[in-house]
Amino acid sequence: MLNPIKAIFGTKHDRDIKAMKPLVKQINDLEPAMQAMEDTALQAQTQKFRQRLANGESLDQLLPEAFATVREASVRVLKMRPFDVQLMGGIVLFQGKIAEMKTGEGKTLTSTLPLYLIALANQGAHVVTVNEYLAARDAKEMGELFNWLGLSVGCIVSNMEDSARQEAYKADITYGTNNEFAFDYLRDNMKFDLEDYVQRGHNFCIVDEVDSILIDEARTPLLISGPSEGDTRLYGVANTVIPKLKKDEHFTIEEKSHSAMLTDEGVNEVQKILRIDNLFELEHNELLHHLNQALRAHHLFHLDVNYVVKDGAVIIVDEFTGRLKEGSRWSDGLHQAVEAKEGVNIKSENQTLASITFQNFFKLYDKLAGMTGTADTEAEEFNKIYGLDVVVVPTNLPIARIDEADVIYATRAGKLKAVSQLITELNKKNQPVLVGTISIESSEVISKELTKNGVKHEVLNAKQHEREAHIIANAGQPGAVTIATNMAGRGTDIKLTKETKEAGGLFIVGTERHESRRIDNQLRGRSGRQGDPGGSKFFLSLEDDLMRIFGSDRIKKIMGTLGMNDDEPIEHKMISNAIAKHKRKLKATTLKFVNTYSTLITS
């Protein structure tokens, strides 16, 4: 039934968009005058605006002319003209809000509008991206536009000297990753002389993929650490004991809370193996801690799911992005326990010298804004924690993607068979397919299935991080099949050819549901950009972690009663609703785990 209040006054989003239309009209009305300007006259606008600011005008008063200037400069330099919806997105960002703009709507170009306006005040503007490749790419490509207009651009990447960092921060606009910006702040606060600081302040910041950084990783503590004295031999001792213990008899695993615990029988067995009388005596306190961490390392942290081993080191896989978190380590001895399990060099624990969370770091900015394709689902959280409003910016063209209903199979094998069959069928008609998985292990299993079927494909997971942008950029080619973990390649557009559009556009195959609905939506959002055709479908099984952890025995019994085969799908709204309910429960549990144990450490 139609809500009578909404019918009269419209939704909040309707009102947000309506309020911006007069500003958009002002900008559009200025376009003929801008088009008539010679290049030198258009470039001279920057100095004129700065003089007007010095004379007392505000940035708000300059907005229509500044945005019109950037739009015309973009046409001349980048050969791209921002759409009206991009002007709206730019207004939202300038106002210090979050702009939800669907994938392919041109968020990078949208950001140039408020960045130019803010930079006119000579106090700096920061742009945060999710990885260094995107930071460097955007700084270079958008830098051409800013340089043409007389503004300087800097980029912060790892392994830069302090002198280079200072220069990058002195620029009118500075690009970088959330890690680099936050760690520079920590390092600055450990210096004795203000002249040695690399950052000059926190005036304005646009966070790209804002949901990932300000929600998923919000309370992840960033630590600057130094070596501490510690004996690593106990990790080896604990590592030899745990494999000798039996699940359910000697220890229990609670996957919902991501915890493990020794039983009374287990304690007795450990005492027997180590020939000690009482494991709980004070002198064995450190040993008990190591045993508990080793237990978790062996039974809750899995190779090619939670971490990979690369060049003799254990590297964490970010569960939200599927990317390797180079330089990151789990705290409280957990990382060392995993190193012992994998037989690699065990590094000693560090002591914390400085620490801050992303949540607290980004609250330092006088004005904070963000962009993403999926923020409205977390609007309440953004407002409560950061005081940020979310504005849903309409798409330039209607979304033509067709989202099919989820299908659920009894077993993982039945699901994989169905996934492989669909991909093979789509591949035969040259329709490109992007297959989304939630772990490296899953991506490699599906890869083997496709290889058996003779389907050529690319696998994009944390192991192929260096090739990420190249693989994603070609994922829209005729017959391309790309298997990717979570949001791998996020920030890189998948462009379709005329042939692939005629074949139905990019088809998204989800092989599991993530505990966060937003991440599922991000995967779907890779298809159907700028009115392109496309489709999506999620395949689930009762053996998936999401279903297994929260119990799927009842559904299995129903399937057995009905005589359903393993490769026969279930399509029922009640089951789909149950999955959604389980996801909400799991999200709370997972967030608690991430906030407690995921730490970023740099030496």
C-alpha positions, 0 to 999 in steps of 0.5 A: 500500500502506498504511504500517504505521507510519501505520496504527498511529500516524496521520499528523502531521496526525492527531496534531496534531488529536487533541492539540487536541481536549481544549482544544476540549472545554474551550472548548465546556464553558464555552459555557453559562456564557458564554451565561448572562452579561449583556453587561456581565459578558461585557465585564468578562472582559477586565479580569478576565483582565488582572488574573489575568495580573498575578497570575501566570497564563499566557496558556496557562492563560487560553486556554479561557476567553478563547476561550470569551469571544470565541466568545460575543462574536462571536455577539452582536456579529458574529452569527457563531459560530466552528466547532470547526475555527476554535477549532483554527485559533485554537489553532494560531495562538496556539502560533506555528504556521501554520494551513492552512485552506481558502478560505471556512473563516473565517480572519479570524474564526479570527484574532480568538481568538488576537489577543484572548488575546495582546492581554491582555498589553498588548504589542501584536499585529500582523495582516499582510494582502496589501493595504490594502483587506483591512487596513482591512476587517478592522480595521473589521469585527473591530474591532467585536468587539474594541472591544466587549470593551474592546480598541483596534484600529489600522490602518496604511495608506500616506500616514499621518502619523507621529503617526497611525502611533504611535497605531495601533501603540499599539493592542492590535491593529494591522492593516496590510500587510507593506510598511507594517510593514517600511518603518515598521521601516526608517524608525524605524531612520533616526531619531535619537530613540527618541521618534520611533519609531512601532513599539513592538516586535515581540511577536506577528504573524499573517501572512495568506496567509503562503505569499505573504509568507514564501515567494514574497516572502521575500527581496525586499529592501525599500529606502529610497532617496535620489536619487543623481547619474546621467546618464539619457541612456545609457538613451536611447542603449541603447534606440535600439541594441537594436531594430536588433539581430537575435535569434540573430544579434546576441544570444541569449535564455535564458528559463529563466535570464531572461538575455540576452547579446550575441554576438560579431556583436552586439558588432561591430554595436553598435560599428558603430552607435555608432562605437566601437572596443572596447565592452569598454574601461573607458571604455565599462563603463557603456554596456555595462551599459546595453545589457545591461539594455536588451536584457533590457527589450526581450526579457524584460519584456513590457507587460501581463505583467511591468508596465503603463504607468499615468499615464505611469509603469511599474508592476511587476505582481506575478507571484504575485498579479497586483497592481500593485506601486505604488512598486516599482522594479526595481534596477540600471537595469532599471526605467529601461531599461523606462521608456526602452523605453516612452517615459515619463519616465526617473527617475534611479537611487537610492542605498540608505539602508536595507534589509531582506528580509521574511524578516529582518523577520518573524524579529524577532517574539517569536512568529510565526504564519500562515494560508493555504489552501495551506501544507503543500506548503511545510512543509519550507521554513517549518520550515527558514527560520522554525522554523514548523510547519504544521498542516492544520486540517480543513474544517468540512464535506467538500469537494464540489468536483469537480476534473477532469483537465487537458487539453492542446492543441497550440496556444494557439488550440486551447486558447482555443477549448475554454476559450471553449466550456466557459465558454459552455456553463456560462454558458447554465445560469447556473453562475458561472465564475471564469477564472484567468490568469497575465497581464494579456495572457492575461486580455484575450485570453480577454475578446475571445473571450468577447465574440465569443461574446456572453458577458457577463463581468468582467475583474479584473486589475491594471488594475482593482485598485480594483474588485477586492473588488466584482467578486470578491464578485459572482463567485458570482451566477447566470451571472457570468463573472469573468476574474482574474489569479492570486490577484486578489481573494484574501481576499474570499469568493465567496458563492453563491446558492441558484440557483448552488448548484443550477446546480453551484456556482462552476466554476474554469477554469485557462487555464495552469499556474503554476510553483508548484503552490500557486498553482494550488491557491489558484485551485482553492480559490476554489470549494467553500467550506463544503461548497458544490458546485463544479468545476475544470479546467485547460486547457494548450497546448504553446505555453504558456510552461511547456511551451515553455521546457522543450521540447514538440517531442517531444509535438508530433511524437507528435501529428503522427504520430497525426494529432491536430488542434490543437483535439483535447486530450491527456489522459495521465498521463505528460504531466501528470507531465512538466509537474509535473517542469518546474514544479519546475525552473522554480520554482527558476529563477523564485525566483532571478530574483525574489530578485535583481531585484525590489526595493521602493523608496520615496523 
